[in-house]
Amino acid sequence: FYQAMADESDITLVNKASGPVAANPGLLRRALGNLLGNALRHTPAGGQISIRTAIQPSLLQIIVSDSGSGIAPEDLPHVFDRFYCADAARLRQGQGTGLGLAIVRSIMQLHGGEATLQSELGTGTTVTLSFPIIAAETPASQPR
């Protein structure tokens, strides 16, 4: 679905993500869908969106980066707030409700993780979803 949208907009979509994550599949799809939708709206033709994973000592991270317009420094502290939109004109033009990143943050909180965002105007945005790694129980540690 997102590949077709990227192709229509002449945006390269690169998926380098791999590995298991302990998450509700529907909620994970919703979070990634919100991030990809934002990236597609704010990345110009010829740009790139990438998804990759990274493993930290106690976290599995899914990282979505784009080469889009970026977010102004004064807006960064508010991007996860419900109904916040850096450009009010976008709301009037039907280009979002200001809920996408708030939903992403809520989904991550439900999974015991967090969402963080880094952005630079004119360079792009990177959102990192950090999920706690849940160790599998060994037979010796299971209750009898």
Biotite code that builds the C-alpha atoms (Angstrom):
import biotite.structure as struc

atoms = struc.array([
    struc.Atom([0.000, 0.000, 0.000], chain_id="A", res_id=1, res_name="PHE", atom_name="CA", element="C"),
    struc.Atom([2.678, 2.522, 0.964], chain_id="A", res_id=2, res_name="TYR", atom_name="CA", element="C"),
    struc.Atom([4.930, 1.451, -1.896], chain_id="A", res_id=3, res_name="GLN", atom_name="CA", element="C"),
    struc.Atom([2.208, 2.417, -4.396], chain_id="A", res_id=4, res_name="ALA", atom_name="CA", element="C"),
    struc.Atom([1.813, 5.820, -2.714], chain_id="A", res_id=5, res_name="MET", atom_name="CA", element="C"),
    struc.Atom([5.585, 6.334, -2.736], chain_id="A", res_id=6, res_name="ALA", atom_name="CA", element="C"),
    struc.Atom([5.808, 5.380, -6.407], chain_id="A", res_id=7, res_name="ASP", atom_name="CA", element="C"),
    struc.Atom([3.040, 7.861, -7.291], chain_id="A", res_id=8, res_name="GLU", atom_name="CA", element="C"),
    struc.Atom([4.964, 10.628, -5.511], chain_id="A", res_id=9, res_name="SER", atom_name="CA", element="C"),
    struc.Atom([8.372, 9.601, -6.921], chain_id="A", res_id=10, res_name="ASP", atom_name="CA", element="C"),
    struc.Atom([9.666, 8.802, -3.424], chain_id="A", res_id=11, res_name="ILE", atom_name="CA", element="C"),
    struc.Atom([11.996, 5.879, -2.760], chain_id="A", res_id=12, res_name="THR", atom_name="CA", element="C"),
    struc.Atom([10.765, 3.639, 0.051], chain_id="A", res_id=13, res_name="LEU", atom_name="CA", element="C"),
    struc.Atom([13.502, 1.454, 1.579], chain_id="A", res_id=14, res_name="VAL", atom_name="CA", element="C"),
    struc.Atom([12.681, -1.313, 4.060], chain_id="A", res_id=15, res_name="ASN", atom_name="CA", element="C"),
    struc.Atom([15.698, -2.642, 5.954], chain_id="A", res_id=16, res_name="LYS", atom_name="CA", element="C"),
    struc.Atom([13.700, -3.694, 9.018], chain_id="A", res_id=17, res_name="ALA", atom_name="CA", element="C"),
    struc.Atom([13.935, -7.262, 10.257], chain_id="A", res_id=18, res_name="SER", atom_name="CA", element="C"),
    struc.Atom([13.461, -9.234, 13.425], chain_id="A", res_id=19, res_name="GLY", atom_name="CA", element="C"),
    struc.Atom([10.646, -10.070, 15.814], chain_id="A", res_id=20, res_name="PRO", atom_name="CA", element="C"),
    struc.Atom([8.980, -7.504, 18.039], chain_id="A", res_id=21, res_name="VAL", atom_name="CA", element="C"),
    struc.Atom([6.596, -8.226, 20.911], chain_id="A", res_id=22, res_name="ALA", atom_name="CA", element="C"),
    struc.Atom([3.694, -6.009, 19.849], chain_id="A", res_id=23, res_name="ALA", atom_name="CA", element="C"),
    struc.Atom([0.036, -6.135, 18.965], chain_id="A", res_id=24, res_name="ASN", atom_name="CA", element="C"),
    struc.Atom([0.140, -6.493, 15.151], chain_id="A", res_id=25, res_name="PRO", atom_name="CA", element="C"),
    struc.Atom([-2.812, -4.170, 14.511], chain_id="A", res_id=26, res_name="GLY", atom_name="CA", element="C"),
    struc.Atom([-1.476, -1.431, 16.760], chain_id="A", res_id=27, res_name="LEU", atom_name="CA", element="C"),
    struc.Atom([2.025, -1.751, 15.301], chain_id="A", res_id=28, res_name="LEU", atom_name="CA", element="C"),
    struc.Atom([0.571, -1.423, 11.788], chain_id="A", res_id=29, res_name="ARG", atom_name="CA", element="C"),
    struc.Atom([-1.344, 1.668, 12.913], chain_id="A", res_id=30, res_name="ARG", atom_name="CA", element="C"),
    struc.Atom([1.762, 3.303, 14.392], chain_id="A", res_id=31, res_name="ALA", atom_name="CA", element="C"),
    struc.Atom([3.880, 2.570, 11.323], chain_id="A", res_id=32, res_name="LEU", atom_name="CA", element="C"),
    struc.Atom([1.036, 3.652, 9.045], chain_id="A", res_id=33, res_name="GLY", atom_name="CA", element="C"),
    struc.Atom([0.808, 7.005, 10.813], chain_id="A", res_id=34, res_name="ASN", atom_name="CA", element="C"),
    struc.Atom([4.574, 7.508, 10.514], chain_id="A", res_id=35, res_name="LEU", atom_name="CA", element="C"),
    struc.Atom([4.686, 6.507, 6.851], chain_id="A", res_id=36, res_name="LEU", atom_name="CA", element="C"),
    struc.Atom([1.667, 8.679, 6.035], chain_id="A", res_id=37, res_name="GLY", atom_name="CA", element="C"),
    struc.Atom([3.368, 11.695, 7.624], chain_id="A", res_id=38, res_name="ASN", atom_name="CA", element="C"),
    struc.Atom([6.638, 10.948, 5.841], chain_id="A", res_id=39, res_name="ALA", atom_name="CA", element="C"),
    struc.Atom([4.902, 10.620, 2.472], chain_id="A", res_id=40, res_name="LEU", atom_name="CA", element="C"),
    struc.Atom([3.068, 13.932, 2.973], chain_id="A", res_id=41, res_name="ARG", atom_name="CA", element="C"),
    struc.Atom([6.226, 15.828, 3.893], chain_id="A", res_id=42, res_name="HIS", atom_name="CA", element="C"),
    struc.Atom([8.833, 14.281, 1.578], chain_id="A", res_id=43, res_name="THR", atom_name="CA", element="C"),
    struc.Atom([9.181, 15.884, -1.851], chain_id="A", res_id=44, res_name="PRO", atom_name="CA", element="C"),
    struc.Atom([9.490, 14.021, -5.150], chain_id="A", res_id=45, res_name="ALA", atom_name="CA", element="C"),
    struc.Atom([12.915, 12.453, -5.470], chain_id="A", res_id=46, res_name="GLY", atom_name="CA", element="C"),
    struc.Atom([13.167, 12.010, -1.692], chain_id="A", res_id=47, res_name="GLY", atom_name="CA", element="C"),
    struc.Atom([13.572, 8.861, 0.358], chain_id="A", res_id=48, res_name="GLN", atom_name="CA", element="C"),
    struc.Atom([11.861, 7.198, 3.316], chain_id="A", res_id=49, res_name="ILE", atom_name="CA", element="C"),
    struc.Atom([13.595, 4.333, 5.096], chain_id="A", res_id=50, res_name="SER", atom_name="CA", element="C"),
    struc.Atom([12.581, 1.887, 7.783], chain_id="A", res_id=51, res_name="ILE", atom_name="CA", element="C"),
    struc.Atom([15.209, -0.059, 9.690], chain_id="A", res_id=52, res_name="ARG", atom_name="CA", element="C"),
    struc.Atom([15.641, -1.841, 12.992], chain_id="A", res_id=53, res_name="THR", atom_name="CA", element="C"),
    struc.Atom([18.317, -1.603, 15.644], chain_id="A", res_id=54, res_name="ALA", atom_name="CA", element="C"),
    struc.Atom([18.864, -3.667, 18.770], chain_id="A", res_id=55, res_name="ILE", atom_name="CA", element="C"),
    struc.Atom([20.046, -2.018, 21.965], chain_id="A", res_id=56, res_name="GLN", atom_name="CA", element="C"),
    struc.Atom([20.806, -3.933, 25.195], chain_id="A", res_id=57, res_name="PRO", atom_name="CA", element="C"),
    struc.Atom([17.171, -3.971, 26.344], chain_id="A", res_id=58, res_name="SER", atom_name="CA", element="C"),
    struc.Atom([15.337, -2.467, 23.346], chain_id="A", res_id=59, res_name="LEU", atom_name="CA", element="C"),
    struc.Atom([14.336, -3.299, 19.826], chain_id="A", res_id=60, res_name="LEU", atom_name="CA", element="C"),
    struc.Atom([14.002, -0.110, 17.819], chain_id="A", res_id=61, res_name="GLN", atom_name="CA", element="C"),
    struc.Atom([12.090, 0.519, 14.619], chain_id="A", res_id=62, res_name="ILE", atom_name="CA", element="C"),
    struc.Atom([13.426, 3.674, 12.982], chain_id="A", res_id=63, res_name="ILE", atom_name="CA", element="C"),
    struc.Atom([11.535, 5.578, 10.284], chain_id="A", res_id=64, res_name="VAL", atom_name="CA", element="C"),
    struc.Atom([13.531, 8.336, 8.553], chain_id="A", res_id=65, res_name="SER", atom_name="CA", element="C"),
    struc.Atom([12.645, 10.660, 5.715], chain_id="A", res_id=66, res_name="ASP", atom_name="CA", element="C"),
    struc.Atom([14.414, 13.293, 3.650], chain_id="A", res_id=67, res_name="SER", atom_name="CA", element="C"),
    struc.Atom([11.429, 15.613, 3.910], chain_id="A", res_id=68, res_name="GLY", atom_name="CA", element="C"),
    struc.Atom([10.837, 19.182, 4.956], chain_id="A", res_id=69, res_name="SER", atom_name="CA", element="C"),
    struc.Atom([11.653, 18.645, 8.635], chain_id="A", res_id=70, res_name="GLY", atom_name="CA", element="C"),
    struc.Atom([10.118, 20.276, 11.694], chain_id="A", res_id=71, res_name="ILE", atom_name="CA", element="C"),
    struc.Atom([11.004, 23.670, 13.145], chain_id="A", res_id=72, res_name="ALA", atom_name="CA", element="C"),
    struc.Atom([12.847, 23.568, 16.502], chain_id="A", res_id=73, res_name="PRO", atom_name="CA", element="C"),
    struc.Atom([10.065, 25.504, 18.251], chain_id="A", res_id=74, res_name="GLU", atom_name="CA", element="C"),
    struc.Atom([7.525, 22.848, 17.205], chain_id="A", res_id=75, res_name="ASP", atom_name="CA", element="C"),
    struc.Atom([9.535, 19.800, 18.321], chain_id="A", res_id=76, res_name="LEU", atom_name="CA", element="C"),
    struc.Atom([8.414, 19.845, 21.992], chain_id="A", res_id=77, res_name="PRO", atom_name="CA", element="C"),
    struc.Atom([4.752, 19.700, 20.867], chain_id="A", res_id=78, res_name="HIS", atom_name="CA", element="C"),
    struc.Atom([4.686, 17.162, 18.030], chain_id="A", res_id=79, res_name="VAL", atom_name="CA", element="C"),
    struc.Atom([3.317, 14.328, 20.200], chain_id="A", res_id=80, res_name="PHE", atom_name="CA", element="C"),
    struc.Atom([0.559, 16.541, 21.677], chain_id="A", res_id=81, res_name="ASP", atom_name="CA", element="C"),
    struc.Atom([-2.997, 15.755, 20.588], chain_id="A", res_id=82, res_name="ARG", atom_name="CA", element="C"),
    struc.Atom([-4.337, 18.101, 17.886], chain_id="A", res_id=83, res_name="PHE", atom_name="CA", element="C"),
    struc.Atom([-1.018, 19.929, 17.522], chain_id="A", res_id=84, res_name="TYR", atom_name="CA", element="C"),
    struc.Atom([-0.216, 20.945, 13.979], chain_id="A", res_id=85, res_name="CYS", atom_name="CA", element="C"),
    struc.Atom([2.810, 23.101, 13.212], chain_id="A", res_id=86, res_name="ALA", atom_name="CA", element="C"),
    struc.Atom([1.020, 24.586, 10.200], chain_id="A", res_id=87, res_name="ASP", atom_name="CA", element="C"),
    struc.Atom([-2.629, 25.381, 10.977], chain_id="A", res_id=88, res_name="ALA", atom_name="CA", element="C"),
    struc.Atom([-3.281, 25.728, 7.230], chain_id="A", res_id=89, res_name="ALA", atom_name="CA", element="C"),
    struc.Atom([-2.775, 21.963, 6.883], chain_id="A", res_id=90, res_name="ARG", atom_name="CA", element="C"),
    struc.Atom([-5.745, 21.314, 9.159], chain_id="A", res_id=91, res_name="LEU", atom_name="CA", element="C"),
    struc.Atom([-7.942, 23.579, 7.038], chain_id="A", res_id=92, res_name="ARG", atom_name="CA", element="C"),
    struc.Atom([-6.813, 21.793, 3.868], chain_id="A", res_id=93, res_name="GLN", atom_name="CA", element="C"),
    struc.Atom([-7.742, 18.355, 5.231], chain_id="A", res_id=94, res_name="GLY", atom_name="CA", element="C"),
    struc.Atom([-4.127, 17.186, 5.458], chain_id="A", res_id=95, res_name="GLN", atom_name="CA", element="C"),
    struc.Atom([-4.313, 15.794, 8.966], chain_id="A", res_id=96, res_name="GLY", atom_name="CA", element="C"),
    struc.Atom([-5.958, 16.128, 12.332], chain_id="A", res_id=97, res_name="THR", atom_name="CA", element="C"),
    struc.Atom([-2.935, 16.552, 14.564], chain_id="A", res_id=98, res_name="GLY", atom_name="CA", element="C"),
    struc.Atom([-3.585, 13.131, 16.099], chain_id="A", res_id=99, res_name="LEU", atom_name="CA", element="C"),
    struc.Atom([-1.164, 10.865, 14.226], chain_id="A", res_id=100, res_name="GLY", atom_name="CA", element="C"),
    struc.Atom([1.899, 11.243, 16.438], chain_id="A", res_id=101, res_name="LEU", atom_name="CA", element="C"),
    struc.Atom([-0.218, 11.357, 19.604], chain_id="A", res_id=102, res_name="ALA", atom_name="CA", element="C"),
    struc.Atom([-1.645, 7.976, 18.601], chain_id="A", res_id=103, res_name="ILE", atom_name="CA", element="C"),
    struc.Atom([1.865, 6.656, 17.923], chain_id="A", res_id=104, res_name="VAL", atom_name="CA", element="C"),
    struc.Atom([2.961, 7.772, 21.402], chain_id="A", res_id=105, res_name="ARG", atom_name="CA", element="C"),
    struc.Atom([-0.100, 6.116, 23.014], chain_id="A", res_id=106, res_name="SER", atom_name="CA", element="C"),
    struc.Atom([0.555, 2.860, 21.159], chain_id="A", res_id=107, res_name="ILE", atom_name="CA", element="C"),
    struc.Atom([4.147, 2.856, 22.343], chain_id="A", res_id=108, res_name="MET", atom_name="CA", element="C"),
    struc.Atom([3.092, 3.537, 25.942], chain_id="A", res_id=109, res_name="GLN", atom_name="CA", element="C"),
    struc.Atom([0.678, 0.580, 25.754], chain_id="A", res_id=110, res_name="LEU", atom_name="CA", element="C"),
    struc.Atom([3.652, -1.598, 24.809], chain_id="A", res_id=111, res_name="HIS", atom_name="CA", element="C"),
    struc.Atom([5.869, -0.254, 27.612], chain_id="A", res_id=112, res_name="GLY", atom_name="CA", element="C"),
    struc.Atom([8.029, 1.574, 25.088], chain_id="A", res_id=113, res_name="GLY", atom_name="CA", element="C"),
    struc.Atom([8.464, 5.078, 23.793], chain_id="A", res_id=114, res_name="GLU", atom_name="CA", element="C"),
    struc.Atom([8.537, 7.128, 20.620], chain_id="A", res_id=115, res_name="ALA", atom_name="CA", element="C"),
    struc.Atom([11.172, 9.793, 20.077], chain_id="A", res_id=116, res_name="THR", atom_name="CA", element="C"),
    struc.Atom([11.631, 12.227, 17.227], chain_id="A", res_id=117, res_name="LEU", atom_name="CA", element="C"),
    struc.Atom([14.577, 14.126, 15.792], chain_id="A", res_id=118, res_name="GLN", atom_name="CA", element="C"),
    struc.Atom([14.174, 16.608, 12.970], chain_id="A", res_id=119, res_name="SER", atom_name="CA", element="C"),
    struc.Atom([15.941, 19.379, 11.144], chain_id="A", res_id=120, res_name="GLU", atom_name="CA", element="C"),
    struc.Atom([14.279, 21.865, 8.809], chain_id="A", res_id=121, res_name="LEU", atom_name="CA", element="C"),
    struc.Atom([15.089, 21.138, 5.188], chain_id="A", res_id=122, res_name="GLY", atom_name="CA", element="C"),
    struc.Atom([16.840, 17.859, 6.039], chain_id="A", res_id=123, res_name="THR", atom_name="CA", element="C"),
    struc.Atom([14.179, 15.475, 7.301], chain_id="A", res_id=124, res_name="GLY", atom_name="CA", element="C"),
    struc.Atom([12.763, 13.683, 10.300], chain_id="A", res_id=125, res_name="THR", atom_name="CA", element="C"),
    struc.Atom([13.576, 10.457, 12.134], chain_id="A", res_id=126, res_name="THR", atom_name="CA", element="C"),
    struc.Atom([11.131, 8.780, 14.504], chain_id="A", res_id=127, res_name="VAL", atom_name="CA", element="C"),
    struc.Atom([12.369, 5.928, 16.688], chain_id="A", res_id=128, res_name="THR", atom_name="CA", element="C"),
    struc.Atom([9.948, 3.444, 18.231], chain_id="A", res_id=129, res_name="LEU", atom_name="CA", element="C"),
    struc.Atom([11.675, 1.676, 21.141], chain_id="A", res_id=130, res_name="SER", atom_name="CA", element="C"),
    struc.Atom([10.111, -1.572, 22.326], chain_id="A", res_id=131, res_name="PHE", atom_name="CA", element="C"),
    struc.Atom([11.366, -3.366, 25.437], chain_id="A", res_id=132, res_name="PRO", atom_name="CA", element="C"),
    struc.Atom([12.861, -6.768, 24.669], chain_id="A", res_id=133, res_name="ILE", atom_name="CA", element="C"),
    struc.Atom([10.886, -9.404, 26.505], chain_id="A", res_id=134, res_name="ILE", atom_name="CA", element="C"),
    struc.Atom([13.060, -12.361, 27.487], chain_id="A", res_id=135, res_name="ALA", atom_name="CA", element="C"),
    struc.Atom([11.509, -15.761, 26.922], chain_id="A", res_id=136, res_name="ALA", atom_name="CA", element="C"),
    struc.Atom([11.025, -17.803, 30.040], chain_id="A", res_id=137, res_name="GLU", atom_name="CA", element="C"),
    struc.Atom([13.167, -20.890, 30.307], chain_id="A", res_id=138, res_name="THR", atom_name="CA", element="C"),
    struc.Atom([11.560, -24.154, 31.458], chain_id="A", res_id=139, res_name="PRO", atom_name="CA", element="C"),
    struc.Atom([13.423, -23.955, 34.812], chain_id="A", res_id=140, res_name="ALA", atom_name="CA", element="C"),
    struc.Atom([11.961, -20.518, 35.552], chain_id="A", res_id=141, res_name="SER", atom_name="CA", element="C"),
    struc.Atom([8.358, -21.448, 34.777], chain_id="A", res_id=142, res_name="GLN", atom_name="CA", element="C"),
    struc.Atom([6.025, -22.090, 37.712], chain_id="A", res_id=143, res_name="PRO", atom_name="CA", element="C"),
    struc.Atom([5.297, -25.721, 38.539], chain_id="A", res_id=144, res_name="ARG", atom_name="CA", element="C"),
])
